[in-house]
Amino acid sequence: MSSYIYLYTHFFTKSHIYIKGRLLKGRTTILKPQDGYLFSLYATFIRSFSREIRNHPIVIECLNQSFNITSDPEGYFELLIPNNWFQELTHNTSVSISIEIKKKKYSLDFTLTPYAHKMPMGIISDIDDTVMASFIKSFLKIRMLIQVIFINPFRRKPIAKAVQFYRHKLEQIPEGGPIIYVSNSPWNMYDYLKVFLDYNDFPQGEIQLRDFGWHLLKRKNKALEEQNKYLEIEKLLNIFKQTKFILIGDAAEKDFYIYTLLLENFPDRISQIIILKAGNKKNDQKIAALIKKKYPVPITLADSYEQLLPQKDILLS
């Protein structure tokens, strides 16, 4: 059985260096467009029952600096440090992660994605039912589970006009800015979601998911400030200190409430909130009523992305 260093996020800004990954034992699967239901079921099984390498020493080397960290009880590791080497970092600065298991060394070499230019504006977006049709509110989440278990990411359907809208929104940012896709899906789904976003030509960006393990069963009904999506966006606001963000989500679950709480706590960092209706009429009506309150930034509850696109972009798409 092989051991793997699985890399998720690796970038730097003027203020921070951020690397996120996981140590896993076992095989991985390569997803292909022609994969049928049975292979998708097999891939889901492999993805769900990966064996983590717990509490294991890790060495990360960059610019002749060594950082010694340890994977957590679920195999995850994270390096989030102040960027004291900003002037030395370039788009091709090499980084190496290494571990040793049974006297055998495993290493992974890569470069950090640079977010070094001035970025006045960026986008933070939900994934499920915001860019990808996921049917989160289906009865007992049955339709959602069928999609995840039996349908490969090449066959998953994006929300209508979502790609065009996100590209249009980024084009409106004069100097360009980051786009980060944030979801409550576990990191086990990273390769699946990355394939979906790339295959459907969504703008290239970072993906932030959730550490998934038995610890999630210990506490339920957390306050919004303690929920994964809030904490991940709060972290991103601290990493991208000079960037204001447009927050995009849907009305299926709690996006509106998490985003408006972030607006309350970080009023100077949120420039706009966009919520897409997701077939939950009760929640749609409640959000529509709340939006009538005076907020310091525009908040839009939209029927579709087509409603938000300029007419010329709809005709060209």
DOKOLPA-973790 format. One line per field, with one value per residue: residue number from 1; x, y, z of N, C-alpha, C in turn. Coordinates in pm, whole numbers, padded with zeros to 5 digits. Layout:
n <- c(NUM;...)
n.u <- c(X;...)
n.v <- c(Y;...)
n.w <- c(Z;...)
ca.u <- c(X;...)
ca.v <- c(Y;...)
ca.w <- c(Z;...)
c.u <- c(X;...)
c.v <- c(Y;...)
c.w <- c(Z;...)
//
This chain:
n <- c(1;2;3;4;5;6;7;8;9;10;11;12;13;14;15;16;17;18;19;20;21;22;23;24;25;26;27;28;29;30;31;32;33;34;35;36;37;38;39;40;41;42;43;44;45;46;47;48;49;50;51;52;53;54;55;56;57;58;59;60;61;62;63;64;65;66;67;68;69;70;71;72;73;74;75;76;77;78;79;80;81;82;83;84;85;86;87;88;89;90;91;92;93;94;95;96;97;98;99;100;101;102;103;104;105;106;107;108;109;110;111;112;113;114;115;116;117;118;119;120;121;122;123;124;125;126;127;128;129;130;131;132;133;134;135;136;137;138;139;140;141;142;143;144;145;146;147;148;149;150;151;152;153;154;155;156;157;158;159;160;161;162;163;164;165;166;167;168;169;170;171;172;173;174;175;176;177;178;179;180;181;182;183;184;185;186;187;188;189;190;191;192;193;194;195;196;197;198;199;200;201;202;203;204;205;206;207;208;209;210;211;212;213;214;215;216;217;218;219;220;221;222;223;224;225;226;227;228;229;230;231;232;233;234;235;236;237;238;239;240;241;242;243;244;245;246;247;248;249;250;251;252;253;254;255;256;257;258;259;260;261;262;263;264;265;266;267;268;269;270;271;272;273;274;275;276;277;278;279;280;281;282;283;284;285;286;287;288;289;290;291;292;293;294;295;296;297;298;299;300;301;302;303;304;305;306;307;308;309;310;311;312;313;314;315;316;317)
n.u <- c(00083;00062;00181;00058;00098;-00135;-00224;-00403;-00461;-00247;-00092;00024;-00011;00043;00056;00040;00135;-00009;-00079;-00246;-00335;-00343;-00252;-00257;-00323;-00329;-00504;-00573;-00825;-00864;-01054;-01273;-01443;-01602;-01672;-01894;-02195;-02123;-01842;-01833;-01959;-01768;-01549;-01651;-01663;-01387;-01303;-01446;-01366;-01099;-00776;-00638;-00320;-00227;-00137;00132;00475;00573;00765;00807;00961;01093;01245;01491;01405;01278;00985;00836;00569;00268;00047;-00308;-00550;-00714;-00555;-00515;-00323;-00192;-00044;-00026;00102;00257;00370;00681;00867;00808;00925;01106;00967;00846;00654;00739;00858;00995;00854;00874;00728;00773;00769;00838;00806;00831;01110;01125;01129;00892;00806;00682;00688;00623;00488;00405;00092;00071;-00071;-00009;-00034;-00204;-00524;-00821;-01078;-01265;-01410;-01608;-01753;-02024;-02070;-02249;-02564;-02527;-02323;-02320;-02569;-02721;-02929;-02979;-03195;-03366;-03596;-03504;-03250;-03208;-03190;-02960;-02764;-02770;-02668;-02403;-02298;-02340;-02307;-02064;-01826;-01804;-02049;-02219;-02448;-02402;-02533;-02766;-02630;-02434;-02153;-02110;-02196;-02012;-01771;-01828;-01856;-01596;-01460;-01541;-01383;-01125;-00837;-00825;-00899;-00906;-01085;-01270;-01391;-01612;-01721;-01934;-01880;-01678;-01313;-01246;-01388;-01252;-01106;-01315;-01483;-01302;-01255;-01514;-01546;-01335;-01390;-01630;-01553;-01542;-01416;-01068;-00963;-00930;-01017;-01201;-01277;-01416;-01274;-01312;-01436;-01472;-01500;-01690;-01932;-01960;-02063;-02362;-02589;-02445;-02357;-02376;-02128;-01953;-01964;-01846;-01837;-01855;-01621;-01420;-01445;-01396;-01128;-01021;-01067;-00883;-00647;-00645;-00597;-00623;-00837;-01170;-01475;-01715;-01988;-02133;-02411;-02670;-03026;-03089;-02992;-02807;-02667;-02735;-02771;-02526;-02362;-02465;-02408;-02130;-02101;-02193;-01993;-01761;-01774;-01635;-01525;-01687;-01843;-02070;-02361;-02494;-02768;-02894;-03205;-03329;-03539;-03658;-03920;-04026;-03798;-03702;-03899;-03870;-03608;-03638;-03802;-03630;-03429;-03536;-03471;-03235;-02926;-02567;-02448;-02522;-02769;-02881;-03152;-03191;-03372;-03244;-02921;-02932;-03100;-02930;-02732;-02604;-02800;-02669;-02469;-02619;-02730;-02502;-02412)
n.v <- c(-00118;00218;00542;00872;01220;01453;01733;02032;02325;02594;02878;03224;03549;03905;03920;03664;03312;03018;02683;02382;02047;01684;01378;01059;00707;00454;00387;00610;00747;00792;01014;00993;01106;00905;00735;00512;00436;00234;00254;00511;00472;00304;00483;00671;00517;00466;00728;00800;00627;00664;00619;00785;00934;00970;01228;01277;01361;01633;01793;02106;02278;02584;02846;02806;02780;02586;02427;02269;02066;01893;01633;01625;01442;01345;01334;01572;01860;02189;02489;02807;03108;03427;03621;03668;03677;03806;03970;03798;03583;03432;03363;03111;02994;02726;02469;02219;01930;01687;01357;01084;00740;00434;00433;00515;00775;01012;01257;01573;01805;02142;02457;02774;02934;03262;03547;03825;04075;04396;04367;04478;04377;04072;03740;03531;03223;02999;02644;02409;02399;02658;02693;02437;02202;02051;01969;01994;02038;01830;01557;01400;01437;01268;01288;01443;01270;01062;01194;01251;00997;00826;00968;01085;01364;01488;01467;01605;01875;02218;02515;02700;02937;03008;02996;03194;03418;03434;03475;03717;03877;03875;04000;04257;04352;04567;04526;04258;03979;03749;03436;03233;02921;02804;02547;02325;02066;01771;01753;01522;01530;01694;01641;01564;01795;01980;01875;01903;02189;02270;02127;02240;02492;02698;02997;02986;02917;02912;02636;02580;02358;02131;02003;01669;01437;01215;01399;01581;01488;01544;01791;01960;02185;02430;02771;03037;03167;02968;02783;02594;02727;03001;03030;02962;03165;03387;03335;03365;03637;03743;03654;03764;04058;04312;04307;04348;04160;04001;03818;03515;03303;03062;03014;02776;02678;02809;03029;03306;03399;03350;03510;03771;03799;03797;04036;04211;04179;04233;04494;04656;04490;04347;04379;04326;04114;03826;03623;03325;03197;02876;02698;02674;02788;02894;02980;03159;03360;03450;03550;03750;03928;04004;04133;04376;04534;04792;04757;04800;04742;04641;04386;04109;03906;03663;03524;03377;03335;03441;03655;03834;03888;04111;04198;04173;03984;03757;03710;03649;03414)
n.w <- c(00000;-00094;00013;00025;-00044;-00045;-00215;-00176;-00155;-00241;-00222;-00234;-00085;-00051;00220;00336;00337;00222;00259;00208;00274;00269;00428;00302;00282;00034;-00278;-00554;-00771;-01123;-01292;-01571;-01871;-01985;-01782;-01624;-01430;-01245;-01217;-01116;-00872;-00755;-00748;-00570;-00339;-00293;-00254;-00026;00174;00231;00378;00637;00730;01035;01271;01192;01131;00920;00671;00531;00276;00162;-00013;00117;00373;00643;00752;01013;01062;01172;01076;01138;01351;01147;00930;00792;00697;00749;00655;00745;00736;00818;00541;00517;00324;00092;-00110;-00221;-00325;-00623;-00926;-00990;-00770;-00600;-00397;-00149;-00009;00234;00376;00600;00603;00751;00710;00450;00216;00110;-00122;-00244;-00498;-00589;-00711;-00568;-00612;-00727;-00575;-00597;-00711;-00715;-00589;-00593;-00583;-00545;-00580;-00380;-00377;-00324;-00396;-00431;-00574;-00644;-00836;-00931;-01007;-00743;-00579;-00301;-00130;-00183;-00113;00179;00086;-00128;-00414;-00430;-00320;-00507;-00731;-00645;-00587;-00810;-01049;-01265;-01250;-01499;-01612;-01452;-01407;-01468;-01307;-01495;-01717;-01536;-01574;-01770;-01627;-01410;-01544;-01669;-01443;-01335;-01542;-01506;-01306;-01290;-01254;-01226;-01014;-00730;-00740;-00533;-00452;-00219;-00008;00184;00136;00190;00194;00063;-00169;-00338;-00585;-00751;-00758;-00863;-01120;-01226;-01226;-01395;-01634;-01713;-01771;-01581;-01421;-01334;-01006;-00646;-00429;-00143;00105;00345;00645;00705;00928;01215;01415;01342;01425;01686;01765;01705;01535;01536;01612;01370;01341;01402;01208;00924;00668;00730;00889;00704;00511;00670;00728;00471;00427;00599;00485;00226;00256;00140;-00028;-00138;-00132;-00345;-00250;-00336;-00340;-00261;-00206;-00088;00155;00414;00318;00279;00543;00663;00502;00543;00811;00802;00664;00858;01051;00911;00769;00587;00403;00238;-00070;-00216;-00217;-00356;-00400;-00518;-00615;-00515;-00540;-00295;-00172;00067;00205;00014;00022;00283;00278;00084;00222;00429;00289;00234;00442;00539;00412;00412;00168;-00175;-00197;-00365;-00460;-00680;-00957;-01152;-01317;-01567;-01541;-01423;-01605;-01857;-02143;-02391;-02342;-02295;-02544;-02690;-02578)
ca.u <- c(00000;00143;00143;00046;00080;-00242;-00218;-00527;-00446;-00107;-00076;00071;-00049;00145;00061;00039;00158;-00110;-00070;-00340;-00334;-00377;-00173;-00348;-00274;-00422;-00508;-00660;-00893;-00856;-01188;-01278;-01579;-01680;-01701;-02035;-02248;-02051;-01711;-01858;-01984;-01638;-01470;-01709;-01620;-01246;-01293;-01508;-01303;-00954;-00713;-00551;-00197;-00257;-00036;00260;00562;00582;00861;00782;01079;01073;01343;01590;01341;01209;00873;00800;00431;00219;-00091;-00401;-00604;-00779;-00455;-00503;-00217;-00212;00058;-00075;00201;00283;00463;00798;00960;00731;01012;01183;00878;00807;00552;00796;00931;00972;00824;00878;00670;00828;00740;00912;00728;00907;01243;01117;01091;00798;00810;00600;00739;00523;00509;00294;00017;00089;-00173;00078;-00069;-00311;-00653;-00922;-01205;-01262;-01537;-01616;-01878;-02067;-02067;-02372;-02684;-02487;-02260;-02348;-02700;-02693;-03056;-02959;-03322;-03452;-03647;-03398;-03130;-03189;-03139;-02823;-02679;-02761;-02576;-02266;-02252;-02350;-02284;-01929;-01832;-01818;-02191;-02297;-02497;-02385;-02650;-02777;-02565;-02342;-02018;-02110;-02209;-01889;-01671;-01867;-01830;-01452;-01419;-01573;-01279;-01023;-00704;-00837;-00903;-00919;-01216;-01255;-01513;-01618;-01831;-01934;-01839;-01549;-01197;-01246;-01454;-01174;-01078;-01446;-01527;-01204;-01285;-01639;-01524;-01247;-01457;-01736;-01489;-01554;-01287;-00973;-00952;-00903;-01130;-01192;-01380;-01428;-01210;-01421;-01398;-01568;-01519;-01808;-02050;-01960;-02146;-02459;-02656;-02348;-02386;-02325;-01986;-01874;-01983;-01731;-01834;-01822;-01482;-01333;-01449;-01324;-00986;-00985;-01064;-00757;-00536;-00652;-00627;-00651;-00939;-01312;-01530;-01855;-02026;-02239;-02460;-02806;-03125;-03125;-02963;-02780;-02574;-02776;-02754;-02382;-02305;-02503;-02333;-01996;-02113;-02204;-01866;-01654;-01849;-01550;-01462;-01788;-01893;-02200;-02407;-02588;-02828;-02973;-03315;-03298;-03659;-03706;-04006;-04038;-03675;-03698;-03986;-03811;-03492;-03690;-03849;-03514;-03351;-03598;-03398;-03127;-02791;-02469;-02406;-02633;-02799;-02973;-03210;-03215;-03438;-03148;-02808;-02972;-03157;-02821;-02641;-02646;-02869;-02575;-02398;-02714;-02746;-02379;-02383)
ca.v <- c(00000;00338;00658;00987;01357;01505;01878;02099;02469;02637;03009;03330;03688;03994;03908;03527;03190;02922;02549;02290;01915;01570;01256;00946;00579;00386;00424;00718;00714;00891;01030;01010;01137;00785;00653;00484;00439;00142;00310;00626;00415;00259;00603;00729;00431;00494;00865;00812;00542;00683;00596;00898;00913;01059;01280;01240;01475;01679;01901;02188;02359;02690;02955;02766;02777;02460;02438;02137;02062;01757;01611;01613;01305;01302;01336;01703;01950;02326;02588;02942;03189;03558;03616;03752;03660;03849;04022;03687;03486;03456;03268;02976;02954;02584;02427;02073;01869;01552;01277;00958;00630;00309;00465;00551;00915;01052;01403;01634;01937;02223;02601;02847;03023;03398;03651;03931;04205;04466;04302;04553;04306;03930;03668;03408;03161;02864;02551;02330;02474;02792;02671;02299;02153;01949;01925;01979;02038;01719;01477;01322;01458;01149;01326;01488;01153;00990;01270;01238;00858;00754;01051;01139;01511;01535;01463;01692;01993;02348;02602;02769;03068;03040;03020;03325;03522;03447;03536;03857;03948;03893;04098;04391;04391;04623;04468;04115;03945;03607;03374;03119;02841;02754;02451;02237;01931;01734;01759;01401;01564;01796;01606;01561;01933;02043;01828;01967;02330;02281;02073;02332;02619;02803;03065;02919;02978;02823;02562;02561;02264;02108;01887;01575;01326;01183;01515;01656;01433;01579;01908;01994;02314;02533;02909;03067;03203;02847;02690;02586;02827;03130;03028;02962;03298;03474;03309;03424;03782;03775;03625;03866;04173;04434;04275;04339;04043;03976;03686;03456;03178;03027;03019;02641;02657;02921;03126;03445;03433;03354;03625;03896;03805;03841;04178;04282;04173;04286;04582;04719;04387;04288;04483;04287;03979;03776;03497;03265;03113;02734;02616;02670;02907;02949;03053;03271;03466;03504;03631;03869;04021;04055;04222;04509;04613;04869;04703;04896;04704;04581;04244;04072;03772;03650;03402;03304;03415;03512;03781;03921;03915;04209;04135;04139;03861;03647;03683;03592;03284)
ca.w <- c(00000;-00107;00093;-00062;00003;-00131;-00204;-00212;-00176;-00227;-00282;-00145;-00107;00007;00366;00388;00259;00265;00199;00272;00211;00354;00413;00282;00232;-00055;-00419;-00599;-00897;-01230;-01346;-01716;-01915;-02021;-01663;-01604;-01293;-01156;-01184;-01031;-00739;-00706;-00717;-00448;-00229;-00270;-00205;00105;00274;00228;00509;00667;00806;01147;01365;01133;01103;00781;00651;00413;00249;00064;-00001;00217;00504;00672;00846;01063;01110;01195;01031;01251;01363;01023;00824;00729;00741;00703;00688;00721;00806;00757;00429;00544;00213;-00025;-00215;-00279;-00389;-00762;-00972;-01005;-00650;-00574;-00260;-00135;00110;00248;00495;00603;00657;00750;00657;00310;00205;00006;-00136;-00349;-00534;-00658;-00697;-00508;-00699;-00676;-00573;-00548;-00768;-00646;-00616;-00518;-00574;-00574;-00565;-00301;-00421;-00288;-00510;-00446;-00612;-00684;-00966;-00972;-00964;-00641;-00521;-00157;-00060;-00224;-00002;00244;00005;-00212;-00546;-00412;-00300;-00635;-00816;-00596;-00586;-00936;-01167;-01263;-01256;-01637;-01648;-01364;-01478;-01403;-01304;-01624;-01735;-01426;-01627;-01835;-01526;-01333;-01631;-01684;-01317;-01324;-01644;-01455;-01211;-01380;-01241;-01201;-00873;-00703;-00722;-00443;-00439;-00082;00006;00301;00097;00249;00105;-00020;-00295;-00408;-00725;-00818;-00782;-00952;-01256;-01268;-01254;-01512;-01752;-01754;-01806;-01480;-01401;-01248;-00875;-00534;-00374;00002;00147;00489;00706;00730;01015;01320;01503;01299;01490;01827;01792;01602;01552;01573;01576;01236;01349;01423;01096;00835;00561;00793;00931;00586;00449;00763;00704;00342;00443;00666;00394;00121;00341;00064;-00128;-00104;-00199;-00379;-00199;-00418;-00283;-00301;-00099;-00046;00296;00505;00261;00305;00684;00688;00431;00609;00937;00764;00632;00986;01123;00825;00679;00486;00320;00151;-00160;-00273;-00189;-00456;-00360;-00626;-00568;-00536;-00530;-00157;-00174;00201;00234;-00080;00072;00405;00240;00015;00324;00502;00201;00237;00542;00480;00427;00360;00032;-00249;-00182;-00472;-00463;-00824;-01006;-01235;-01361;-01689;-01495;-01380;-01716;-01958;-02257;-02501;-02305;-02310;-02687;-02743;-02516)
c.u <- c(00088;00093;00148;00041;-00018;-00250;-00348;-00502;-00301;-00088;-00015;00011;00062;00161;00076;00087;00061;-00098;-00162;-00336;-00370;-00283;-00267;-00272;-00377;-00420;-00597;-00724;-00875;-00992;-01183;-01423;-01665;-01715;-01851;-02073;-02166;-01914;-01728;-01885;-01853;-01552;-01520;-01665;-01474;-01229;-01340;-01434;-01150;-00899;-00611;-00427;-00199;-00131;00107;00343;00571;00684;00825;00900;01052;01173;01442;01537;01272;01103;00831;00659;00390;00077;-00180;-00459;-00678;-00683;-00436;-00381;-00239;-00096;00002;00012;00211;00388;00576;00901;00900;00821;01089;01096;00846;00703;00606;00884;00894;00949;00826;00815;00724;00785;00824;00827;00807;01039;01244;01063;00997;00802;00722;00653;00634;00563;00385;00226;00028;-00039;-00105;00041;-00182;-00445;-00762;-01050;-01185;-01400;-01517;-01752;-01900;-02060;-02202;-02493;-02655;-02415;-02290;-02484;-02681;-02817;-03044;-03091;-03416;-03488;-03539;-03265;-03102;-03132;-02994;-02728;-02662;-02661;-02431;-02213;-02243;-02316;-02143;-01933;-01844;-01964;-02278;-02331;-02465;-02518;-02650;-02715;-02466;-02203;-02011;-02115;-02078;-01779;-01701;-01831;-01679;-01400;-01446;-01472;-01158;-00887;-00708;-00833;-00921;-01064;-01193;-01390;-01511;-01740;-01820;-01904;-01704;-01436;-01185;-01304;-01372;-01154;-01206;-01489;-01432;-01228;-01411;-01616;-01440;-01319;-01563;-01686;-01522;-01418;-01198;-00962;-00917;-01031;-01104;-01309;-01374;-01346;-01319;-01372;-01501;-01594;-01643;-01935;-02063;-02052;-02238;-02519;-02561;-02401;-02322;-02176;-01896;-01885;-01871;-01726;-01799;-01673;-01386;-01331;-01377;-01173;-00940;-00978;-00935;-00637;-00529;-00691;-00670;-00765;-01079;-01373;-01678;-01885;-02146;-02280;-02601;-02896;-03163;-03102;-02931;-02690;-02609;-02744;-02605;-02321;-02341;-02436;-02189;-01996;-02121;-02069;-01748;-01715;-01767;-01492;-01559;-01846;-02032;-02233;-02512;-02637;-02917;-03084;-03287;-03420;-03713;-03791;-04017;-03916;-03661;-03778;-03929;-03693;-03537;-03738;-03732;-03434;-03409;-03539;-03286;-02993;-02692;-02417;-02526;-02647;-02908;-03020;-03258;-03285;-03339;-03030;-02842;-03029;-03047;-02726;-02693;-02705;-02773;-02501;-02491;-02727;-02622;-02353;-02469)
c.v <- c(00124;00448;00781;01117;01421;01655;01941;02245;02508;02770;03108;03464;03775;03970;03765;03424;03086;02793;02457;02157;01807;01453;01137;00821;00523;00443;00545;00676;00828;00898;01058;01032;01014;00697;00637;00483;00353;00197;00432;00582;00370;00378;00669;00649;00459;00631;00874;00735;00546;00667;00706;00854;01016;01104;01249;01365;01505;01792;01974;02282;02458;02801;02929;02774;02641;02483;02297;02142;01916;01744;01590;01471;01256;01309;01471;01777;02087;02412;02724;03035;03327;03546;03716;03747;03710;03895;03911;03587;03529;03353;03128;02935;02810;02559;02274;02031;01727;01488;01150;00853;00502;00325;00494;00693;00936;01203;01448;01775;02013;02370;02666;02935;03166;03482;03777;04068;04270;04406;04373;04474;04159;03870;03548;03347;03025;02775;02485;02420;02621;02787;02531;02256;02035;01897;01900;01968;01926;01634;01383;01331;01342;01185;01373;01369;01073;01060;01245;01096;00798;00835;01110;01289;01566;01544;01549;01821;02121;02423;02685;02909;03104;03074;03160;03438;03542;03511;03684;03937;03973;03996;04241;04441;04438;04553;04317;04085;03796;03562;03248;03052;02774;02664;02377;02092;01898;01742;01633;01428;01660;01763;01608;01703;02007;02003;01895;02113;02349;02239;02170;02474;02732;02871;02990;02993;02875;02754;02541;02474;02245;01988;01792;01458;01307;01302;01595;01609;01480;01695;01934;02131;02423;02671;02938;03097;03082;02750;02704;02699;02965;03136;03033;03099;03400;03459;03376;03576;03826;03752;03729;04000;04298;04418;04279;04226;04056;03834;03634;03322;03151;03023;02880;02621;02789;03030;03270;03486;03439;03478;03757;03911;03848;03989;04261;04290;04231;04383;04643;04618;04319;04398;04453;04145;03942;03639;03447;03179;02967;02645;02600;02795;02974;03033;03174;03389;03532;03595;03760;03974;04084;04155;04363;04597;04690;04805;04801;04862;04645;04431;04209;03928;03750;03519;03314;03394;03493;03649;03883;03960;04028;04138;04093;04009;03739;03609;03616;03452;03174)
c.w <- c(00000;-00014;00004;00017;-00093;-00109;-00253;-00251;-00153;-00298;-00182;-00186;-00048;00156;00418;00285;00314;00187;00278;00199;00311;00326;00409;00239;00134;-00195;-00441;-00730;-00996;-01298;-01495;-01760;-01941;-01901;-01644;-01457;-01197;-01117;-01093;-00888;-00676;-00664;-00589;-00326;-00192;-00205;-00059;00214;00263;00370;00535;00743;00918;01222;01318;01102;00953;00777;00522;00396;00138;00091;00112;00360;00521;00778;00885;01122;01125;01142;01153;01256;01240;00904;00757;00782;00679;00748;00647;00804;00742;00648;00453;00432;00082;-00140;-00286;-00355;-00532;-00803;-00989;-00887;-00613;-00424;-00257;-00003;00119;00380;00487;00671;00640;00676;00507;00299;00086;-00002;-00251;-00373;-00614;-00646;-00637;-00612;-00644;-00684;-00519;-00601;-00686;-00686;-00537;-00494;-00608;-00553;-00474;-00330;-00356;-00412;-00530;-00464;-00639;-00819;-01020;-00919;-00869;-00570;-00370;-00082;-00107;-00103;00049;00170;-00090;-00348;-00537;-00400;-00429;-00726;-00775;-00614;-00725;-01061;-01162;-01289;-01397;-01678;-01558;-01437;-01401;-01400;-01433;-01618;-01624;-01478;-01687;-01731;-01450;-01417;-01652;-01559;-01300;-01424;-01598;-01353;-01290;-01374;-01216;-01053;-00853;-00704;-00640;-00428;-00302;-00067;00138;00264;00161;00146;00020;-00158;-00380;-00556;-00809;-00856;-00875;-01097;-01309;-01308;-01380;-01639;-01804;-01775;-01709;-01463;-01304;-01114;-00770;-00489;-00225;00047;00299;00533;00751;00814;01124;01413;01465;01370;01635;01860;01674;01633;01601;01537;01441;01238;01366;01307;00995;00734;00616;00825;00813;00521;00539;00745;00574;00350;00511;00575;00282;00185;00264;-00035;-00068;-00186;-00229;-00331;-00279;-00358;-00331;-00178;-00046;00104;00367;00447;00296;00448;00721;00624;00499;00745;00909;00730;00760;01057;01044;00722;00567;00387;00223;00063;-00214;-00230;-00295;-00412;-00474;-00566;-00604;-00513;-00390;-00135;-00037;00235;00141;-00026;00197;00373;00171;00115;00400;00420;00201;00347;00473;00514;00365;00220;-00042;-00221;-00282;-00452;-00606;-00857;-01083;-01266;-01487;-01653;-01462;-01493;-01804;-02079;-02366;-02470;-02318;-02456;-02744;-02691;-02575)
//
